[in-house]
Amino acid sequence: MNKAHELLTSFKARFGTSASVYRAPGRVNLIGEHTDYNGGLVMPAAIGFSCWVAIAPREDRNLILYSENYSEAYEADLDELGDRGSGHWADYPLGVAWALGDAGYRLRGANLYIAGDVPQGAGLSSSAAIEVSTGCALLSTANHPLDRTKLALLCQRAENEFVGARVGIMDQFVSCHGRAGHALLIDCRSLEFRPLKLPPRVRLVICNTMVKHKLQASEYNVRRAECEEAVRRLSEALPGISSLRDVSPEQLAENRNVLSETLYRRCRHVISENKRVRKVAELFGARKTEGLREVMAASHESLRDDYEVSCRELDAMVEIAGRQQGVYGARMTGGGFGGCTINFVNVEHAEEFQRRVSAEYEAAIGLRPDIYICEASQGAELVETAAENLPKVTR
Ligand code: GLA
């Protein structure tokens, strides 16, 4: 039985009716780390792990949410959502309902059955997956058309304000717009994007360090604040800049004296990382893998030394990956302080890579890593509908 049918069966058992099922994927970022909230460039891909939401409307104004992952139900009144979460898993779907309502969408009460297989806490955006799948489900149940970019922005707002995590736009955006077999080159300022086909014979291999350090959330906010402070200081000499996206490497060097050593290094990471995104886009465009390895290594080093968001486990994973055959590049991915690395691996070597990296990482760190061989997947979609005459998949 496929996942959608499983959900329909569970939904029927719980709520007694048929339902429609929506799916939204997690993501892995290939290059462009900590650039999204600096108005910069990113290149993520949606992956084969997703969150599914089965939904059917109710006659009243209640949202009844059931999470299969937490084996727990949660009930809320659409008209009394408040504007802040309470640290509960339900904050994600409720935050989306709040953000949609606040943006003027009139929603309907509904029963929702939610199940996800995006590994949690691994930096693969299980939060974006639940937000976007819930958003699609709520919009469609109330007969609103789906504007993917608008939904991504509202899901980001839900996470920023209702959940309280100041994330950038990358995760929600690629969960909405992902394209099978492609990465997306996203300009996080204009929100223009371009699908880029992955080079032939390249597999995306994600290595989960199985650690998540406590620093993760607090240091993320510190980094954002540091970038904002740097823009404030630089703008005295460079009026007209509104984000680090506007600052060239030369301008940064010329104005180094207005920044502390730490702020200078933070800026150097962001500015050089944008260049690396362009370089990888160029290589993918030319269907080339030569040079990829160096760019990925430079990204990891910059995140480790200048942005200081790596950790011992991520460094070990990248180092081990670099020793394997058939690897076109490896670096940490996502916010940092644990989570995963992304590796470009030749399809013929992918399984061998998985076996060896697993053994070597376990020998070095004492934890058995999860290693996923992925393909870039499609963004959010309707996968099964209660009404037989509707199309099965909408884009
Ligand atoms: C987290 C955030 C993203 C992005 C990355 C770092 O995943 O959710 O918005 O800032 O960190 O690139």
Residues whose N, C-alpha, C, O or C-beta is under 5 A from the ligand:
A	BS01	GLA	G32 E33 H34 T35 D36 V167 G168 I169 M170 D171 G334 G335
